[in-house]
Amino acid sequence: MVQNVTQKLIANHLISGEMEPGAEIALRIDQTLTQDATGTLVMLEFEAMGIPRVKTELSVQYVDHNLIQEDFKNPDDHLFLRSACKKFGLWYSRPGNGVSHPVHMERFGVPGKTLLGSDSHTPAAGSLGMLAIGAGGLEVAMAMAGEPFYMKMPKVWGVKLTGRLPDWVSAKDVILEMLRRHDVDGGRGKIIEYYGPGLANLTPMDRHVIANMGAELGATTTVFPADGAVKEFLETQDREEAWAELVADPNADYDEHEEINLSELEPLIALPSSPGKVVPVREVAGREIYQTYIGSSANPGLRDFAIAALIVDGKQVHDRVSFDINPTSRQILENLISLELLGKLIHAGARLHQAGCNGCIGMGQAPATGRISLRTVPRNFPGRSGTKEDQVYLCSPETAAASALTGEITDPRSLAMDYPPFREPKSIRINISMLSPPAEKGEEIALEKGPNIQPLPPFEPLPDDLEGPVLLKVGDDISTDEIMPAGARVLPFRSNIPEISKFVFEPIDENYYQRAMEHQQQGSWVVGGENYGQGSSREHAALAPRYLGLKAVLAKSFARIHWQNLVNFGILPLTFVKPDDWERIEHSDVLYLADVRNAIQRGEKLTISNKTKQEDYELRHSMSPRQVEMILEGSLINLIRKKQ
Ligand code: MIC
């Protein structure tokens, strides 16, 4: 049978189900990736399962998010994770070693394998020909326990690349072009597979940039072939033994088609505050800026820093501009030093930060009030930078470096210089000293839990009837950054649900917590628009609202990972059969759903009564029988315990 790369990957890992778009399939997971901001819960969940050691081929825990140590909380988490890795048989990437996605690609990625990660940017490993999917932490804990990963079979969207990127245009502009065409929900229910002659000039790290931000299109994941370029990349990383070719069969077809001629692209930029608001840089050129920021999993390559260094070489950045350099990893930092590139950045005025995610998730480097920040990061959801009503734009390293020099948004093609040539070196410095291997089997190891690491709250089973007020009504594309914000004030509470729940919906409604607590026992509802819960995989965006008594979310549609997180933690995700009914429900209306336990087992349609308005609405759940069972029990955790 003629197959594309995606179909080969899925077929090779299929445990059950039909590869028909929309059907539930179960996949074998070879590798898992966790990072500290989601990983502490994963380890607590894994501990609760009572399984002594991970059953995957490889599992790696990274510490890259919560690096600022204002008090004991983050360092306590680091030590907890270290002890969990030793006890359960995971690799541990120490704080300062770097951002999970590029480090995983360099050190552990293997073409043809599956990777499940508790981070929505896990698809970045698709750059090596892996099937890499982001999921809620609990599902990653299940995969670590050897359980399959369930999802609805996506459509495969083939994107043919032709031509060659012009000077001053790079991989970030390719994914920004996809976002310009399809916005933040254009990839939902799809796996994007890139192919065609244009691939020849995109290195695996360029492909990483494109695969990483496929998450911003709402895609399940992004896949590239494992071709000769991947072989060369693995050789440079001293891992040629990991190489295995994986390419589409000749004449392979796709469910949907798209074509991008790389030669026709120009520098692009996403405006505040959505990765989907993309325009050519020239249209907004001249706006005064405060900050440019280079780094993150969305522009992690040596090339991305090198090109910036070569652009600012021998010059000074504008005196208003904070020129923030966030190296991806210790290894890249060492190579920037040995290639004499770091000095160029520092001399030009760079503020050098430690290797990690840092300001990408609001851990420091917040921009000044009302001022423009140009970033090479993947997301610019409102307030994510740490500053309220921020003005964050997303762009390539070329645009960021050019703008740092001029102090205003600058199309890099307008600089009075030639595009500086940079070729990836064939031989680089490799540094694995901050990756600790799992401890030998049989060693007695205790988990080191600090006072901020709190057990998960209990999850009551679904009651027979649901009745409560609508505590919040929101519009389309609400991100998990708005449901459960990140940032330096909030992230240290990722291991403490009662504490972190105080910040739920804070960017939208500062009084939500207080009102929710008043209805915590009775329960409450939230009404959302299209693509509710886009963005991060953080299961805290379901767990914390659940702790506050949220029983169901009524929305026009949901983002994939958040939908699953709601189900995992016993919150009913329901969609309107008639989307216009969204208009009819108002804040504080009291909604009633009778005999819900039986109703969700009988079929997909449910009738909800609005007691305040005396009218009814039809809603639909799209849960499989397995997922209905979770909701009835109150959470996937309860279901696992019951079956043990
Ligand atoms: C993000 O970009 O939002 C993150 C940081 O990678 C998150 C992880 C988190 O919330 O901890 C993600 O996308 O999953």
Boltz pocket constraint, residues with backbone or C-beta under 6 A from the ligand:
constraints:
  - pocket:
      binder: B
      contacts: [[A, 37], [A, 38], [A, 65], [A, 118], [A, 119], [A, 120], [A, 121], [A, 360], [A, 361], [A, 378], [A, 379], [A, 486], [A, 535], [A, 536], [A, 537], [A, 538]]
      max_distance: 6.0
